[in-house]
């Protein structure tokens, strides 16, 4: 005689297996049904648990309600044209003054190009970047990159600011 706990475990595993099988079948049925039944997927949802059963368009049971959704949504509007041509990186090396705060460095793109990214580099723990951002920050196209540094060193420290342009 099997225990009730063992019977409950088997029932839970069987339900889990059925749910997994339904999920696996969902992908293959969705692909298989597309040519036959248009661009929709049909299923029956259990009214109490919400579990889905993929169908081939047949009726749902008394404890289920039909669910239908599109395989593909409507086509969205055309996006703007992307940037073309090779990108260009522009760098500016500077010496951040000793014991300074708020030293701003701006690197600009060549005429007619826009900035798509940028950053900075330095190799001293006595130098800090207060911020790094596109330039200008608001209004109009971004045509450069700005970094602001502070230094606790007793001598100037080299830093590099760069912008990637298209």
Secondary structure, DSSP 8 states (H G I E B T S, - for coil): ---HHHHHHHHHHHHHHHHHHHHHHHHHHHHHHHHHH-SEEEEEEETTT--EEE-SS----TTEEEEEEESS------------S--EEEEEEEEE-TT-EEEEEEEE--TT--EEEEEEEE--TTEEEEEEEEESSSSS---EEEEEEEE--SS-EEEEEEEEE-
